[in-house]
Amino acid sequence: YDENAATTLSTVSYSSGQHNITGKIQANGGFGAVQAEGTAQFTIDADVYAVYNSGGAMAVEAGGTSKVIINGGDFRQVGVPKDDPCDLIYATENATIEINGGTFKAVTPDNTLNVQDIDRGNARIIVKGGSFYKYDPSNPAMGPNEVFLDDNYKVVQDGDWYKVVHK
């Protein structure tokens, strides 16, 4: 028995309903180890490891009008080749991802948080907490109008990590 082992080894995907994720997940990240589609509502307070598959290693993917709230956990990518940048947390269509806490480490740091280009201005990622490896959420690398740092928060750099803290 390994008490640190993932409790779920398959993708968690819903298109409706309210879902709380509290157990560790290590799953195929090709389309998101955790997938919120349609009108699904997720609250995550768990470690999520996205295993590389077919050009993707997303820990969380949100689409439709879904909403994902990340309160804590460790979000990482497993087995991603250095020459294939993969998004770690990804929003599309009209989805919202709200990050209140957790640690986030992508193989390619610029791809830590991203919104599909054609959905900028509709889909969004709102950051109110968390620690990000070599990624400053107040200065998103992938383009404007996709990642928003809440006005009540600021980013403090600590070595390779950027921590979001209350002002």
Buried (B, 14 or more C-beta within 10 A) or exposed (E): EEEEEBEBEEBBBBEEEEBEBEEBBBBBBBBBBBBBBBEBBBBBBBBBBBBBBEEBBBBBBBBBBBBBBBBBBBBBBBEBEEEEBBBBBBBBBBBBBBBBBBBBBBBBBBBBBBBBEEBBEBBBBBBBBBBBBBBBBEEBBBEEEBBBBBEEBEBEEEEEBBBBEEE
